[in-house]
Amino acid sequence: MEQKNMRSGLLLGCLFFLCLFSLAFQKTFDYDAWIHLTFGKLIWLLKGFPATEPFIPSMAGKPFSYSSWLFGVLYYGAYSLFGPLGITLLKVASVIAIFAVLFRDSLAPCRRPAIALSILIVIAYFLRPRFIERPDTFLLIFLPFSIMALNVYLFENEKRYLYALPFVHLLWANCHSSINLMFVPFVAVFAGGVAENFLARKGVRIGQGITGAQARLIGIIFVASLVGSLISPYGITQFTFAYQFLQSDVLKQEILELRPTVWVNGSRWFFILLGFTALSFPAAWKRVSLADLARLLPLVVLAFQSRRFTYIFAAVAAPVLIRNLSHAVERIPQLSPRLLRLGGVVAACWLLGWTLAAHFDGSSQPRLRGYGFDLNDVPEGALAYLDSRHVAGRVYNPFHWGQYIEWRDTPRLVPFVDGRGYVAPALLEAIFTGSNMGEMARDYGLEAFVLEYPHPPESLKKVTDWDLCLSLPDWKLVYWDDLSLVYLRRGGPYDAVVQQDEYQVAKPANSIEAVETLARDPQKQALLVQELQRNVAQTHSSRGSIMLGHAFFAMGRYREGIEALLEVKDERYLQDAAICLGQCYEQLGDNARALQSFEAALKKGERSDAHYHLGLLLLQKGDAASAVTHLKRAVQMEKSLYAAYPALADAYRKLGKEGEANEVINSLTTLRQGEEAFNAGVKAYMEGRLPDAAAAFQQAAAANPTRALPYANLGFTQLDMGQPDKAFASFQQALKLDPNSSLAHFGAAMVYKMRGDAAAAASHWKRYLEIEPRGEYARVAKKELEGGR
């Protein structure tokens, strides 16, 4: 029977690691992979380190800094030997090593492989975003290995893993700056063991404590590990590198994984795992290890400070949860062989279920499966364009694209910044806020801008006169696709390219409303269509196709619009394409296809304009009841969609609901009055007529008491009038109506600052930055936070 159980456990383990292989075997796509390959290649070819920074122009002459040098060398070595397949196989091997270590730790001292593998597959599901070519994968081997080596020694008196720790920590120190976490396992063992010994002397038996001989041997290994960790080109500074990186306010604000962990930012799984792990301790009472608790506590604190630590917590918590559950299961009377076999079958199905869920959970991308380089998220098209035009020199680029430019094009093209953020703090802030671009182009001799699409505020959606991506007089748009835009300088060394390729009218960074406005201009429409058609022919851009479709729609050329819109392939634009298709079909009198298009758009998510047009068509068909449903939803989603109100009133009348129809018309009148009052308030404020502005904003708020913006504007007006208490009440009302009102958060912060409540002010400035990291007042908020530190 025991042999059968061992065989079933072995089969279950093989199934688990096959599942892991399938989850980790995916293409290289992570931005940071390129910098590790680049620096690995550099060190490999130089057989040493460059003395000074070799890439970033603003840091020329500064010391070269790359704390993960051995990781980069190993990955470039795998690439040089086996190409992209070598990179993927090394990553897969790292992932399998992570879970092999976690599995071994989970079996000490209880051997419950079915429980261990059932928990670990769930952990693998949530750790899958970290199955990438980053040094974090080695961290997730080295830290759990350190914990496992100590646990196996304490629980099973097995020393071979323990003796390997000095070498493991030497590798760790040269692969990742997280080496400072090496203290956590040792401190936890000593703290937990001493606490268990103390409680035992008091008559409370928890865990097994630590003997003097064990403490001496672990102490010797700790000293040897510390010495090993200092054998690194960076020595003791390797322990402080990560702290310095995490102290950058700009990076903490702009990089999602460095932000604090909260329930709403995609980290719910962390809170659930934390809850289950906490509950497992009382479930295994008297058999729990206080060392387990001691090593989890600092990781919990770190996990709340930054999302990136949630994955480390998961890897460390998994064996603890498994061990505690295994202790709890031991209290159950001996199970029959039939139930044990059934448990094995259930565990196998559980493993397969979570693996399939990971592959098809919607966040996974089928295009990533296999091996090779996935270039969908890097500006390959823009760089290929620069190749074709023989452009060389310094290139301004977004933070996360610099490393790919280094890997692909150095030394022909030199990026302005890369994923290290290795530039002066003031310059880094300017890069993220998109400010001072003209000065940077002049001061650093930039030859090109390679930019990503901005996210302009709603107030700028109708702008047509200037480019919302880059509006510098001498810099002209010469290339764009679905991901990136390229600008070259008129009058510079590539003036001939500008003369040939400049887009004079098309501004792809601006809104669709702007495209339709340009298309209605008789003097610009022909050139607009010509430029959009050139772009589609050159890049097969879905963005170009949808702009062309909207342009044809605005010009009344509906059949040509349909042809253009049917070429849209990018998922990001399919909903908008379906709505515009529906409008084209509607204008051609093909209501059946129009209905299908609007219904297809709504299947991809709710849009007020899709509900509106679908409601109109249903009303024409005589289905007033369904029309009311969609028209009512349209005005609920967008109260300023004034065209929907008369149609909704008409639908109510067709249903014999005259009272509801009158109510809709009255609300439309009120809303229009409120909009007029709001616009009058803005005009009065800009002209300095503050009492008139306050009266107008109050009228706008009364007309639409569920809208936050009039209250926020009223608050700023009252602040300027020297009425902070009234302003604070207005900001609070705005936040009550819309907790995500960035203006109201900023205004509330200003009032708290005036009152001397720095902590409350900081909380509102931080919330403003979370909502509008690149908003109009982002730089002010950041400076206030820096000054308050």
N, C-alpha and C positions, 0 to 999 in steps of 0.2 A: 504493500500500500504506500509506504514512504517513497519507494522508487517511482510509483505512478505519479505521486504528488510532485516529485522533483521533475519528472518529464513534462507534466502539464505546466509547471512553473517555467521551465525552460522554453516551451513553445509560446507561452504567453509573453515572455521576455523578448523572444525573437520577433513576435508580432509587433510588440511595442516599438522596437528599434527600427523595424521596417516602416512603421507609421512615421517615426521621426524622420527617417530618410526622405520619405515622400514630402514632408512639410518643409524640410530644409533645402531640398534640391531645387533651387530656383536661381534665376539669372541675377547678375550683379546690376543693381539699380540704385543703391544708396549713394547719396552725394559724397559722403565721407570716404567711400571706398577709393575714389580717385586720388585723394591726397595721400592715402597710405601706399597705393601703388606707385605714385609719383616719387614720394620720398624714399620708398623702398628701392626703387630703381636708381635714384640718385646715390644713395649710400652704397648700393651694390656695385655701381660703376666706379665710384670714387674709392671704394674699399675704405671708406671713412666718412667723416662728417665735413661738410663745408664750414668754413670759419664764420661766414656771415650769411645773412638772409639772401637766398638765391633768386627769389621770385618777386616779392611785393615791392614795388618801387618806393613807396613812402617809408619803408623800413630798410632801405639799402644801407649797408654798413653796420646794421644791428646784428647781434649774435643770432646764429641759427638756432632754432628751438624746435625739437620734435621728440617729445617724451616717449613715444610709442615706436621707437626706431626698430626694435627687433620684430615687432608685429609686421611692420611694413616690409622689412627684408624677407621674412618668411612668406608673405603673400606674393611679393614680386618674384621670389624664387619659384613658387608654385606656378606663377604665370609664365616665367621664362622657360620652365621645363615642359609644361603641358598646356599652355595657353589658357583661355577662359575656363576650360574644364578643370584645370588645376586649381583655380581660385574657388570654384564651386565645391570641388571635392574637399578642399581644406576647410571650407566653411562647414560642410556637412559633418566632417570628422570632428570639428570643434563642438558642434551641437550635440552629437552623439556622446562625446566625452563629458559634456556638462551633465547630461542625464544619466550617464553611467555612474558618475560620482554621486549624484543625488540619490540614485537607486541604491548604491552600496551604503551610503550613510543611512538611508531609510530602514535598512535591515538590521541596524545595530541599536539595541540588542535583540529586538523582536524580528523574526523572519516571517513577514506576511507579504509575500511578493504581489499577490492579487490586489491587496489594499494599496501597496506602494505604487504599482503601475497605474491603477485606476485614478489615483490623485495626480500622478506625474503627467498623465496625458492631458489633464485639464490645465495644469501649469504650462505645458507645452503650447496649448492653444493660446494662452494669454501672453506667453513669451515669444510667440512667433514673430511679432514685429522686430524683435532683436536678433532674428536669425539672419544677420547681415554681416558684411565685411568690416566690422569695427573691432577695436581692441576690447570693447565691452564683452565680446564672446569669450575672450581669454580670462577676463575678470570673473565671469560666471563659471569658469573652470577652477581658477586658482583659489578664490575665496571658499567655495563649497569644499574643495579638496582639503584646505587647511582645517575646516570644521570636521570633515569626515575623518581625517587622520587622527585628530584628537579624540573624537568619539569612539572610533574603533579601538584605540589604545585603552581608553578608560572603561569601555563596556566589555571588550573582548581580550584585552591585554595583547593585542596585535601591534607590533612596533614598526613593521616595515614601512608603512605609510608615514609614520612619524619621522623616521630617519630621512625621508625624502624631502621634508619641508624646507630645509635650508636651500636646496637646489631649486625647488618650486618657487620660493620667494625671490631667488636671484632672477629667474625667468620673468616672474611677475613684475619686478622693479624695472626691467628693461622692455616690457611689453605695454605697460599702461601706468599712468600716474596714480591710479587707484591703490597703489601699494600701501598707502596710509591706512587702508582698511585691514591690513594684516594684523593689526593690534587687537581687533575686535574678537577673534576666536580665542586668543590667549587670555586676554583680560576676562572674557566671559567664563572661561574654564576656571580660572583662579577665583573670581568673584562668586560663581555659582557653587564651586566646591567648598570654599570657606563658609559660605552661608549654610550649605547643607550640613557640614560638620558642626557648626554652631547650633543649629536646630536639633541635631541628633543629641547633642549634650543636654539640651533642654527637654528631651523626651519627645520631640516631634520629628518623625522620620519621613523625610522627603528626599528622593533620589538616593544615590549611593555615596555621595561625598567624594573627597579626594585624599589619598594617603600622602604621607611625607615623601615616599619614594617616587610616587607619580609626580608630585609637585616639583621635585628636584630634576627629574628627567625632562619634564615639559619646560622648566626654566632654562635648562641647558640648550634645548632645541630652539627656544625663543631667542636666546642670545645668538646662536649660530645663524638663525634665520635673519635676524637683524643685521648681522655682519654681511650675510649673503645679499640682502636687499640693498646694501650700500655699494656693492660692486656694480656700478653703473656709470656711464659717462656724465650723468647729472648728479650723482652722489645724493647727498641729503636733500637737495632742492627738488628731487623727484617726489618727495613727500608733501611738498607745498604747492606744486604746479596746479593740481586740480582745484585747490582752494582759491588760488589767484584767478583761475578761469571763472569759477562760480561767483566771484566777487564783482564781476563786471555787471553793472546795472543794465547796460544796453543789451548785453547778451541774454541776461535773465529775462528781460522784457520781450525781446524779439524772437528767441528760440523757444518753441513750444515746450520741449521736454525739460527745459530749465525752469519753467514756471511752477508755482506751488500746485500741489495735487488737491483738486476739489472734486466733488461728486459729479459735477456737470461737464467736466472736460475730457470725458472718455475714460476715466479711471475708476468707474464703479466697481470693476472686478477687484481692484485693490482693497476697497472697503469691505467687500464681501469676504475675500480671503482673510483679511485682518480679523473680521468678526468670527469666522469659523476657527481660525487658529487660536484666538483668545478663548473661545468656548471649549476647545479641546483640552486645555489645561485642567479645568475642574473635572472633565470627563475621565482623565487619567490620574486623578488625585493620588498622591503618595508615590506614584511611579514616575512623575514628571521630573525633568532635569531643570534645575534652576539655571544651569549654564545655557540651556536653550532659551530660557526667558531673557537672560542677561545679554545674549548676542542679538536677540530680536529688537530689544528696546531702542538702541541707537539707530538701527536701520529704519524703524518706524518713524523716528524723528526726522531722519534724512528724507524718507519717502514723502512726508508731508511738505517738506521744503522744496522738493523738486521731483517732477514726474519721472525723471530718469532713474531715480533710486527705487521706484516701485518694482521694477524688474529684479533688482538685486534682492529686495525684501522677499519677493516671490520665491526666488531660488533658495534662499536661506530658510524661509518658513516652511517650504514643502516637506522636507524630512522631519521637521518638528511636528507638523500636523499629522504626518503618517505615523510617527512614533507614538504620539499620544493616542491616536485612534487604535493603533495595534494594542497598546496597553489596555484600552477600554474593552476591546474585543476579547481579550484573554479572560475577562470575567464571565463570558458566555460559556455555558457547559459545552463539552465536546460535541462537535457537529458530526452528523452522519456522513459517510463517504459520498452518498448520493447528493446531499446538499453541497458538499465541497465541490463536486464535479459541476453541479449547476452553477455554483458561484464562479467557477472558472469560465464557463460559457458566457455568463452574464458579463464578466470582466472583459472577455474578448470582444463581445458586441459593444461594450462601452468604449473600448479603445478605438474600434472602427468608427463608431458614431461620432466621437469627438474629432477624429481625423477628417472625416467627411465634412463635418461642420466647419472645420478650419479651411477646407478647400473651397467651400461653397457658401461662406457666410456673408457674401456681398462685399466685404472689405478686401478680400483676396482678389488678385488680378490674374486671370488665366494666362495673360501674356508673359508673366514672369516665370512660368514653369519651365524647367529644363536648365540649360547652362548657356553662358554667353553674356554679352553686355546688352542690357536693355537701355536704350538711349532716348526713350520717350519723354523723360523729364529733364533732359539737358539740351542746351541750344545747338544741337548738331546741325540743324538746317541753317542757322545763322552763321555758324563757323564755316560750314561748307561754302556759303555765299562769300564770306571773306576770303576763303581759299581761292575761289574762282575769280575774284577781283584783285588777288595778290596784295591784300592789305596786311601790313605787318606793323608791329609796335605795341604800344600800351593800350589796353582796352579797359574801359570802365564796365564793371559787371556786378550783378547781384551777389551777395555774400555767399550763397550756396552753389554758384556756378564756377567760381574761380578755380577750384581744384580740378574740375574736368578740363578747363582750358589749359591748366598746367600739364595735365597728363597728355592731352591731345596735341597741343600746339607750341609749347615752350621749346625753343626760345623765340620762335617767329612771332607769337603773340604773348604778351605779358599781362596777366590779370591784375586788376587794381586791388582786390582783396580776395581771400579764400576762406574756407571754413574754420580756420584757426582764429579768425578775427584778430590777426596779428598786425594791427595798426594802432595809431594813437587813439585814446578814448574819444576825443572830440571829433576826429575824422570818422571813427566807427559810427558815432551817433549821426553824423551828417549822411553817411551812406545809407543807414536804415531809414532816416526821415526823408531822403531824397532832396536835401537842401544843399545849396552852394555847389551845384554841379558845374556851373560855368567856371567858378574859381578853381575847382579841382581839375577841370579840363585844361585850364591855362597853366596852373602851377605844376602839374605833373606831365604835361606834354602828351595828352591822350590823343590817339588817332581814331578811336571809334567808341561808340557806346553800344553795348549789347545788353538790352534791358528786357525785363518781363513786364507783363501787363499790370497796370496799377489798379487800385480799387477806389475810384473817385467817389466823393460823397454825392448823394442824390441831388444836391443843389446844382451840380455841374453837368447833369446828364444831357442838357440841351446845348452845351457849348460846341460851337463849330469853328470859331475863329482861331483857336490855338490848340495845340496838341497836348492832351492831358498826360502823356507819358514823358515827353521831353520838349520843353518850350524854350529853347535857346536860339537866338536869331540866326546864328551861322550854322547850326547843326540841322541836317535834313534827313528825313526818313528815306532809306533806300531799300530796305528789305523787311518783310514781316511774314510770320506764319502763325500757327495756332498757339505757339509757346513764347516766341521772342520777337524783338524788334531790333533793327540795326540802324544807327545814325552815323553819318560821316559829316565832316566839316567842309562847308563850301569855302573855297579859297585855300584849302589845305593841300597836302600832297596827293589827295585822292579826289581832287575837284572834278576830274574827267569822269570818275565813277558817279559822282553826285549828278553831274549834268546828264548822264545817261539813265540813271536809275531812280532819281528822286520822285517821290510821291507828292504831288503838289496839292491835291485835294483830299484824297483818302486819308483818314485819320483813324486807324483801327483801334486805338486805345480809347477813343471817345465812344459814346453810347449809340445804340441803334436809332434813337430819336434824332441824334445829330446826323446820322446817315440819311434818314428820310428828309430832314430839313434841306440838306445839300442837294438831294435828288430832285427836290421841287424848285431849285434855283435854275432857271433856263441857261444861265451863263456857266454853270459848273457841272450840270448833270452829265453832259457828254464825256467830259474828262474824268469824272468820277467813275462812270461805267467802264471806261477804257482802262483805268488804273486797277479797278477791282478785277476785271477780266484778266488783265496781265498777271495779277497776283495769283489768281486761281490756277492759271495755266502754269505758272512757275512753281508754286508750292503745294497745289491741291489743298489749300487751306479751307477748313470748314468755316472758319471765321470769315474768310473772304467770300465764300459761297452764301453765307447767311446775310452778309452785308449787301451783296449783289442782289439777293432775293428781295430784301427790304427796299433797296433802291428802285428796282423794277416795279415793286408794288406801289411805291409812292408816285412813280411816274405813270401808273395805269397800264403798265406792260405786264399783265398778270401771267400770261402763258410763259414768258421768258422768266418771270419770277419763280414760277413753279419748277422750271427746268433747273434753275440755280439752286433752289432749296432742296431738291431731291438729291443733290450732290453732297449735302451735309452728312458727314459720317461720325464726327466727334460727338461723344455722348453728352458733353457739356452744352452743346447747342441744339440737340435734337428737339427738346421741348419748345424752344423758341421757333425753330424751323416748322414744327407742326402747327403752331398758332398762326404763323404767317402764311403757311400753305392753306390753312382753313380760310383765312381772309381772302386769299387769291381765288380759291374755288368759289367762295361766297360771291365775289364780284363777278365771276363768270356765270353765276346762276347754277352751279353744280352743288346744290345744297347737300346732297347725299355724301359726297366726298368731303365737303366742308365739315359736316357733322363728325365723320370718321376722324378727321384731323384734330378737331378740338377734343374729342374723346380720348384720342391717343395722347394728346398733350397732358390731359388731366391724369392719365395713368402714370405719368412720370412725376406727378406732384401737383399740388394745388397752385393755380395762378389766377388772379382776379380777372385778367383779360380773357383767359380761356373760358372761365365761367360766364363772363359777360357775352361773348360771341355765341357760345353754345345756347345760352338762355334766349338770345335773339332768334336763333334759328328754330328753337323749339316753340317759341311764341308764334313764329310764322307758320309752323306746322299745325298749330291749333292745340298744342299740348301746354296749356297755360300753367297747369299745376307743376310740371317739371321745370318750366321756364322760371317760375317763382323761386324754386329751390336754387337754381344756378344764379339768377340775378340777385337774389337776397345774399347768397354767399359772396358774390362779387363785391357788393357794397360793404359787407362786413369786413372783408379783407382789405379793401381800399376805399375808404370813405370819400376820397376826393375823385372817385371815378363817376363824375357827374352824369355822363351819358347813360349810365345804367339805371338811374332813378326813374326817368319817364317810362322806360321799358318795363320796369318793375311795377310801376303804378298801372300801366296798361294791362299787364298780366293779372294783377289783382282785380281790375274792373271786369275782365273777361270771366273771372271766377265769381263775380257778383259781390266782391268785397270792397265796396266803395270807401268805407271808413279807412281800411288799410292803405288804399290808393291815396287818399287825401293826406294821410299821415306821412307817406313817402314824399309827396310833393312838398309838404311843409318842412320836412327835414332837409330836403334839397335846398330850399330857400334859406333856411337857417345856416346850412353849411357854407353856401355861397357868401352869405353875409359875413360869416366867420372868416372865410378865406380872404375876403376883401379887407376886413378889419386887420387881419394878420399882416397882409402886404402893406397896408397903411402904417401899421406899427413899425415894420422894418424900415420903411422909407423915413418915417419920423425919427427913428433912432439914428439912422445914418446921417440925417440932417441936424442932429443934436437937439431936437425938440423932445426932450425926455418925458415931460408930463403928457404930451399928446401920444407918445409911443406907449406909455404905461396904460393910458385909457384905451388905446386901440387893442393892446394885447389882452386886457381884461375883457373887452368886448368879444374878442376871438375865443377866449377861454369859455366865456358864458355860452357862446354859440355852439361850441363843441367841447363839452366838459370832460370827454374821455380822451382828449388829445393832450399829450404831455408838452409838446413844443411851445405853445403859447405861454404856459406857466414858466418854462425855463427862460424864455426870452423876457418875460415880465420880471423874473428874478434878477437878471443882469441889468435891466433898466432901473429897477429899484436900488440895486447896488450902486450904480452910477449916480443916483439921486441922493445917496447917503442914507438909505433906509435898510440896513443889513437885516434887521429882524423881519421886516416884511419880505425881503428877498429870500431869507431862509425858509419862510413859510411857503413861498412860491416854489422853491426848489424841492422842498419836501413833498408838495402836492404833485409835482412833475414826476418824482421818483415813485410815488404811490401809484400813479397811473402807468408808468413805464420804468421798472427797476433798471432797465438798460439804457436810460437816457444819459448819454455821455455828457451833454451840456449841463444837465442838472447835477451830476456828480462833480463836475469841475466847479460849478457855482457853489455847491455846498462846501467843497474843500476851501474855497476862498473865504467863505463866512467863518468856518471853523478856524482858519488861520488868523482872521481878525480877532476872534475870541480868545486866541492863545491855546487852542486845543490842537496841538501838533499831531497827536496820534489819530484823532478823528479826521483831520485834514488829510493826513497821509493815506488813510484807508480809502477815502474818496478819490484822491489822485491816482492811487493804484488801480481802483476800479475803472476810472476813466481810461487808463492805459490798456487795461485788459479789453475794453470795448473798442477803443480807437487807438491802437498802438502807433498808427501813423496819422492821427487826426491833427486838426488845425492847432490844437493846444498841447500836443504831445510833448514838444520840447520844453514848454513851460512846466508841465507836470513833472517831467523827469528832473529838471533843475531844482524844482521845489523839494522833491524827494531826496536829491543829493544834498541839498542844503540843510535838510532836516535830520540828516544822519549824524 
